[in-house]
Structure formats: C-alpha cells, structure tokens
Amino acid sequence: MKKRIGLLYGGKSAEHEVSLTTATAITKAIDFNKYEVIPIYITLDGEWCRGPQLTKPAETEEDLQFKKSESKPNHIIEFILDKDGNQAKFDVIFPLLHGTNGEDGTVQGLLEVLNLPYVGNGVLASSAGMDKVVMKQLFSVAGLKQVPFVYFIRYEWDRNKEELLSKCEKELQYPMFVKPANLGSSVGINKASNREELEEAIHIAFKYDRKVIIEQGIEAREIEMAVLGNNEPKVSVAGEIKPTTEFYDYESKYKDGSTSLVIPAEIPSEVEATMKDMAIRAFKILDCAGLVRADFFVRGEEVFINEVNTMPGFTPVSMYPLLWQNSGLSYPELIDKLIELAVERHNEKQQLQFNRE
C-alpha cells in the first residue's frame, strides 16, 4: 500500500523561492509508484493551499503554486485530520520549508501537536539550528572549534551604535561577515572590510532579523559534509565549495551557476576524520534527527565548524543530495531513507507515557 506524503513548501520567508525550487526538484525524484504525493503550498502571505494529488513530476515551480480560492479545505487543521479530527490524512509530512516560519521549529511544533510523522529535525534542533548565535553557543559547550563572533539585537544597536562598532573592531579583525541571526541561503549576508561597510552591512542584516551576528573572516576552504540518521547518524564524503564570487552568496548558490562543487573534496584523511567527528558531535549537541548539512572552514590542517543547516536545499545544484550521491545513495534512495527515518522517530515517540501511574 502506498504511503501518503504531504509535501509542505513555500512559506512566509525570504527563502520562499528556494523552497519552491526544492519542492519542484523533490517531485522529479520521488517514486510515484511508492507514494501518493499531495502538495501543500504556503503562500508568502502565510495562506495554506492544498493542491490536487500529483501523479507525475511538476514541470515548473508555477505548477506547485495554488491560490486559496482554488484550495479546499481552508483551515490548517483540515489539511491534516479527517472531519472527525481523529485520523491522519497523511502518513508522513515532508517539510521543504527554508528559513523562518518553517525551518525554525514553528511548523515542526504544529506537526508535533498533531502527532504526525514528519521528515527532518524536531522543534529544538530546528529552532537552535536556525539561530546562529544559539547554535554557536551550543557548539562551544560541545568543545567545537569556531571562528570568533560578536552578536547583538536591534534595541542595543539603536542605543549604542558606536560602542558596538568599537566592540566588533576590538574583538574581531577585518574582513568581517555580517549575518541575520535567523536566516539561511546567504540572504542578508555581507562582507565588511572597514567601519563604513560594517555599519551598512549591519543595517542590511537588521532588515531580516532583530538579531545580527558578526563573524571573523578567515582565508580558508569551505568544505561541507552531509549527516543522515537518527540515533546512529552516518556521514557522507566531504565536498568543497569553490565560488567565483567573493563569497558564497545567494546569487552564486541559486542563480548564476558560477560556483563549482568538488566532490569528494581533496583533503587529508586526518582532516576528513576531524570533520566527521565534529559533524556528529554537532548533530548530537543540537539533538538532530533525519538530516543535517555541516559546514566547515578548513585552513591547512585546522578545522573550524561554521554552522549546520537543519533543512538543506534539495535543488539540482544543492550540496546535500550530491554528497550522498557520491557516497553511494541516489536521490530517490535518499528520499526513501528520510521518510523511513521520519516514521522510525515518530514510532519511538509513541512509546512515551503521558499519564501518571
């Protein structure tokens, strides 16, 4: 019997477009002989719109965008439960949401309350992994080596701008990278080589989040690894990013195709072993499940963890599926494994007791 899979994508996020690209790519890889695939599109305004069951891959992203007037039912809960509210309409939800209002634990919390199996990380890992400051603080607890960083919120910036600029210059050196604390896909990230550029980069980052993080820039190779699993996570081969732009920004990730990916990365076995160990430790300290992409800076034999992505992209040019493809796991097999892991984790949760004896 086919499993009914709900593809959840779009979202009220600056990464809405990336999510659409990911969802389109998934429909081209998923096995329609194994799964009934129901598209659930969240508009930029936050409206939930369910489309008809897919029987073949979506040809374009436009094929996966629906209007509320075309969609029935019109209430979020009705997407998930039957009319009596006691039987799930889906075997597994596959969230393909990137950024805020989707990858940050909000949708995961909804699915937890509805007691539905879903692909990927839970509430804690998703929210901690989305907030770069919290994530880095947890990495520090785990003893993972990182580049220095400074962070603050808009309230502090509005009242102590000069003091905070001086703090950045005291604790870090130019160049610095300024990022919104809660966003991905390199949205709102800028490089600063002097105070004027630093102030402008901070101003831009605050357009996307109330908290910003400023990281020390270093001359290093950008190398990534994919992690897959629940209680016994496995790590893929390493892959190196070689952007032709000054840094791996949104355009080079998704638009102009200027970035080359070298898989497997040419690194010493000792460095690869260190990265694998750090990737697993990062996975565990965040209490991750299903999938994670771990990003590193490598300078000689020195390894710094940069961040993890708890819902990495699945576009045709995305690193995560390519890393597993080069590790012997095809795109369709990867999707099967993620669905299997979602069911496994859900079944484990059902063993918990909620009444006092």
HELIX and SHEET records of a PDB file:
HELIX    1   1 HIS A   16  ALA A   29  1                                  14    
HELIX    2   2 GLU A   61  LEU A   64  5                                   4    
HELIX    3   3 LYS A   68  GLU A   70  5                                   3    
HELIX    4   4 ILE A   76  ILE A   80  1                                   5    
HELIX    5   5 THR A  106  VAL A  113  1                                   8    
HELIX    6   6 VAL A  123  MET A  130  1                                   8    
HELIX    7   7 LYS A  132  VAL A  141  1                                  10    
HELIX    8   8 ARG A  154  ARG A  159  1                                   6    
HELIX    9   9 LYS A  161  GLU A  171  1                                  11    
HELIX   10  10 ARG A  195  ALA A  205  1                                  11    
HELIX   11  11 TYR A  250  TYR A  254  1                                   5    
HELIX   12  12 SER A  269  ILE A  285  1                                  17    
HELIX   13  13 MET A  319  GLN A  325  1                                   7    
HELIX   14  14 TYR A  331  LYS A  349  1                                  19    
SHEET    1   A 4 TRP A  48  ARG A  50  0                                        
SHEET    2   A 4 TYR A  35  ILE A  42 -1                                        
SHEET    3   A 4 LYS A   3  GLY A  10  1                                        
SHEET    4   A 4 VAL A  92  PRO A  95  1                                        
SHEET    1   B 4 PHE A 149  ILE A 153  0                                        
SHEET    2   B 4 LYS A 211  GLN A 216 -1                                        
SHEET    3   B 4 MET A 176  PRO A 180 -1                                        
SHEET    4   B 4 ASN A 190  ALA A 192 -1                                        
SHEET    1   C 5 SER A 260  VAL A 262  0                                        
SHEET    2   C 5 LYS A 234  LYS A 242 -1                                        
SHEET    3   C 5 ARG A 221  GLY A 229 -1                                        
SHEET    4   C 5 GLY A 290  ARG A 299 -1                                        
SHEET    5   C 5 GLU A 302  ASN A 309 -1                                        
END                                                                             
